[in-house]
């Protein structure tokens, strides 16, 4: 049972890290005016959403 909750916390942490990194890159790209930085941020945010969708039972 401990391994189940550990993997759930790990997946939640990965989701949060990806989402926060994506939002930060989107904001940075918007401030700098760099489209490719915004694109990388969007892809990180999409990855966070996908991990969250797959993680949920």
MDTraj code that builds the backbone (N, CA, C; nanometers):
import mdtraj as md
import numpy as np

residues = "UNK UNK UNK UNK UNK UNK UNK UNK UNK UNK UNK UNK UNK UNK UNK UNK UNK UNK UNK UNK UNK UNK UNK UNK UNK UNK UNK UNK UNK UNK UNK UNK UNK UNK UNK UNK UNK UNK UNK UNK UNK UNK UNK UNK UNK UNK UNK UNK UNK UNK UNK UNK UNK UNK UNK UNK UNK".split()
xyz = np.array([
    [0.0817, -0.1193, 0.0000],
    [0.0000, 0.0000, 0.0000],
    [0.0864, 0.1261, 0.0000],
    [0.2003, 0.1214, 0.0660],
    [0.2876, 0.2381, 0.0703],
    [0.3429, 0.2706, -0.0682],
    [0.3707, 0.1665, -0.1479],
    [0.4225, 0.1897, -0.2813],
    [0.3183, 0.2576, -0.3702],
    [0.1907, 0.2212, -0.3518],
    [0.0842, 0.2840, -0.4299],
    [0.0781, 0.4335, -0.4017],
    [0.0790, 0.4708, -0.2760],
    [0.0701, 0.6127, -0.2422],
    [0.1974, 0.6860, -0.2812],
    [0.3110, 0.6174, -0.2741],
    [0.4353, 0.6805, -0.3166],
    [0.4345, 0.7122, -0.4655],
    [0.3846, 0.6201, -0.5462],
    [0.3793, 0.6449, -0.6896],
    [0.2769, 0.7533, -0.7230],
    [0.1685, 0.7606, -0.6453],
    [0.0694, 0.8657, -0.6672],
    [0.1278, 1.0027, -0.6354],
    [0.2025, 1.0101, -0.5273],
    [0.2671, 1.1380, -0.4930],
    [0.3704, 1.1766, -0.5975],
    [0.4435, 1.0783, -0.6465],
    [0.5449, 1.1051, -0.7484],
    [0.4790, 1.1567, -0.8764],
    [0.3702, 1.0952, -0.9183],
    [0.3001, 1.1406, -1.0385],
    [0.2411, 1.2797, -1.0174],
    [0.1883, 1.3050, -0.8989],
    [0.1341, 1.4380, -0.8703],
    [0.2439, 1.5434, -0.8712],
    [0.3616, 1.5086, -0.8182],
    [0.4740, 1.6022, -0.8169],
    [0.5208, 1.6306, -0.9590],
    [0.5281, 1.5264, -1.0417],
    [0.5682, 1.5455, -1.1811],
    [0.4676, 1.6352, -1.2529],
    [0.3388, 1.6132, -1.2277],
    [0.2352, 1.6961, -1.2894],
    [0.2497, 1.8420, -1.2481],
    [0.2714, 1.8658, -1.1206],
    [0.2852, 2.0038, -1.0729],
    [0.4105, 2.0700, -1.1289],
    [0.5209, 1.9971, -1.1321],
    [0.6448, 2.0545, -1.1853],
    [0.6294, 2.0894, -1.3332],
    [0.5702, 1.9989, -1.4103],
    [0.5493, 2.0272, -1.5526],
    [0.4564, 2.1458, -1.5742],
    [0.3489, 2.1530, -1.4953],
    [0.2526, 2.2627, -1.5114],
    [0.3153, 2.3966, -1.4731],
    [0.3866, 2.4003, -1.3619],
    [0.4484, 2.5261, -1.3183],
    [0.5571, 2.5694, -1.4166],
    [0.6377, 2.4747, -1.4622],
    [0.7419, 2.5084, -1.5599],
    [0.6795, 2.5586, -1.6898],
    [0.5709, 2.4954, -1.7322],
    [0.5040, 2.5394, -1.8536],
    [0.4477, 2.6792, -1.8426],
    [0.3820, 2.7070, -1.7317],
    [0.3241, 2.8406, -1.7123],
    [0.4339, 2.9459, -1.7031],
    [0.5433, 2.9135, -1.6350],
    [0.6548, 3.0087, -1.6254],
    [0.7161, 3.0370, -1.7620],
    [0.7322, 2.9325, -1.8423],
    [0.7873, 2.9544, -1.9763],
    [0.6921, 3.0306, -2.0663],
    [0.5627, 3.0065, -2.0516],
    [0.4647, 3.0828, -2.1302],
    [0.4712, 3.2310, -2.0925],
    [0.4795, 3.2590, -1.9633],
    [0.4887, 3.3992, -1.9185],
    [0.6199, 3.4625, -1.9641],
    [0.7288, 3.3882, -1.9532],
    [0.8587, 3.4405, -1.9965],
    [0.8602, 3.4661, -2.1460],
    [0.8063, 3.3728, -2.2219],
    [0.8002, 3.3918, -2.3666],
    [0.7126, 3.5096, -2.4059],
    [0.6034, 3.5299, -2.3311],
    [0.5194, 3.6456, -2.3587],
    [0.5879, 3.7765, -2.3248],
    [0.6656, 3.7765, -2.2175],
    [0.7358, 3.8989, -2.1771],
    [0.8495, 3.9317, -2.2734],
    [0.9190, 3.8295, -2.3185],
    [1.0331, 3.8503, -2.4075],
    [0.9884, 3.8633, -2.5528],
    [0.8760, 3.8031, -2.5850],
    [0.8261, 3.8066, -2.7213],
    [0.8817, 3.6942, -2.8063],
    [0.9203, 3.5864, -2.7414],
    [0.9779, 3.4731, -2.8121],
    [0.8722, 3.3643, -2.8288],
    [0.8374, 3.3381, -2.9518],
    [0.7311, 3.2419, -2.9798],
    [0.7720, 3.0989, -2.9480],
    [0.8989, 3.0647, -2.9691],
    [0.9402, 2.9271, -2.9440],
    [0.9418, 2.8959, -2.7950],
    [0.9689, 2.9955, -2.7087],
    [0.9639, 2.9736, -2.5637],
    [0.8189, 2.9511, -2.5209],
    [0.7281, 3.0254, -2.5799],
    [0.5855, 3.0034, -2.5524],
    [0.5457, 2.8631, -2.5969],
    [0.5949, 2.8201, -2.7122],
    [0.5638, 2.6862, -2.7628],
    [0.6142, 2.5757, -2.6712],
    [0.7351, 2.5911, -2.6201],
    [0.7883, 2.4917, -2.5262],
    [0.7042, 2.4889, -2.3986],
    [0.6648, 2.6062, -2.3506],
    [0.5799, 2.6130, -2.2320],
    [0.4448, 2.5476, -2.2533],
    [0.3881, 2.5672, -2.3698],
    [0.2592, 2.5050, -2.4009],
    [0.2728, 2.3533, -2.4046],
    [0.3807, 2.3035, -2.4648],
    [0.4005, 2.1586, -2.4699],
    [0.4233, 2.0994, -2.3310],
    [0.4932, 2.1713, -2.2438],
    [0.5096, 2.1238, -2.1066],
    [0.3752, 2.1192, -2.0342],
    [0.2926, 2.2201, -2.0561],
    [0.1611, 2.2220, -1.9921],
    [0.0726, 2.1096, -2.0467],
    [0.0806, 2.0841, -2.1760],
    [0.0049, 1.9732, -2.2345],
    [0.0517, 1.8406, -2.1750],
    [0.1820, 1.8253, -2.1569],
    [0.2351, 1.7031, -2.0959],
    [0.1838, 1.6877, -1.9533],
    [0.1745, 1.7977, -1.8791],
    [0.1220, 1.7907, -1.7418],
    [-0.0240, 1.7461, -1.7418],
    [-0.1021, 1.7965, -1.8337],
    [-0.2426, 1.7575, -1.8425],
    [-0.2547, 1.6098, -1.8800],
    [-0.1726, 1.5639, -1.9720],
    [-0.1772, 1.4232, -2.0119],
    [-0.1358, 1.3298, -1.8979],
    [-0.0322, 1.3667, -1.8244],
    [0.0096, 1.2855, -1.7104],
    [-0.1021, 1.2803, -1.6077],
    [-0.1687, 1.3931, -1.5852],
    [-0.2777, 1.3955, -1.4898],
    [-0.3958, 1.3098, -1.5358],
    [-0.4261, 1.3140, -1.6656],
    [-0.5365, 1.2323, -1.7180],
    [-0.5052, 1.0840, -1.7105],
    [-0.3806, 1.0467, -1.7384],
    [-0.3410, 0.9060, -1.7347],
    [-0.3332, 0.8572, -1.5914],
    [-0.2912, 0.9423, -1.5003],
    [-0.2723, 0.9029, -1.3604],
    [-0.4051, 0.8726, -1.2922],
    [-0.5087, 0.9442, -1.3277],
    [-0.6380, 0.9245, -1.2615],
    [-0.6977, 0.7905, -1.3015],
    [-0.7574, 0.7214, -1.2047],
    [-0.8168, 0.5899, -1.2362],
    [-0.9449, 0.6025, -1.3169],
])
top = md.Topology()
chain = top.add_chain()
for i, resn in enumerate(residues, 1):
    res = top.add_residue(resn, chain, resSeq=i)
    for name in ("N", "CA", "C"):
        top.add_atom(name, md.element.get_by_symbol(name[0]), res)
traj = md.Trajectory(xyz[None], top)
